[in-house]
């Protein structure tokens, strides 16, 4: 039976249907992501797979494939397949009333079911850890930053995977308590766990990662640089928090190299000086900041950050970082309150 699952013809569909018809006798915990499905639903999956494979289709095409006129029944079928990890859906960017669907391949479903049954518990990270023994992945973004600084709780988990493994990860991580976004396709709802799967894993990302509890996360150094590059409020909070909490463990040679590569050397030096200023002491050595300034191109004026502060600054706020800004030839639009809160929470309170 297992052998026929990977043949070149459609015998794997027969095998799939047989397996699914037995599933009604299985008792599977509700927290498991992908689940074997009853035979009536497996028949509908098989019809769609024979008709569309893993190509996108819309609601009307599904109705035609099922030979059903009742939209409610068709909607139930598609919803059941999606909730059980056999299908992904998204709304048309032009007409949000129109939805598209795409089946997860049978091979990916079998892989996901096998991996999740190797885990002692069915939590999201237990499944990622188990799958990481078979597939490459790197967690980045806010959750990776949180793993380093343990300061502000992230709202979502960004996981970078190989494009050819995308279906496997989508099937594995689907769960009734999780929302799944895939590349440019956003999830329709937010849930307790919000996962964004990016099919853009590269050797560079793997090289800039570190293993923590069996899972690869981006390093603290690359996350600092990414935060300085993106300049949004939450990324800058993560950047400041990592710099403060990991100041004695950072690989500064690598940090400076990455900052130069991404063109944020000046921003890095400026932020380090702002931390020293608000802390009232030399958290980062003055010689280190001077070294960064020697590497940075300060020949032209820039604003930093570009979008974070939307409310008008008072004259006092404008002057607060004016001296630092002049040294780096930057107009600084970060408020004292923004920086000092992180300093108090992570530096003064703990020290």
PyMOL commands that set and color helices and strands:
alter all, ss='L'
color gray80, all
select helices_A, chain A and resi 3-6+11-21+23-25+39-52+59-66+71-83+106-116+124-131+141-149+163-173+203-207+220-230+233-245+252-262+265-279+286-295+315-320+322-328+336-348
alter helices_A, ss='H'
color red, helices_A
select strands_A, chain A and resi 57-58+87-91+99-103+137-140+157-161+178-182+193-198+209-212+215-218+302-304+330-332
alter strands_A, ss='S'
color yellow, strands_A
deselect
rebuild
show_as cartoon
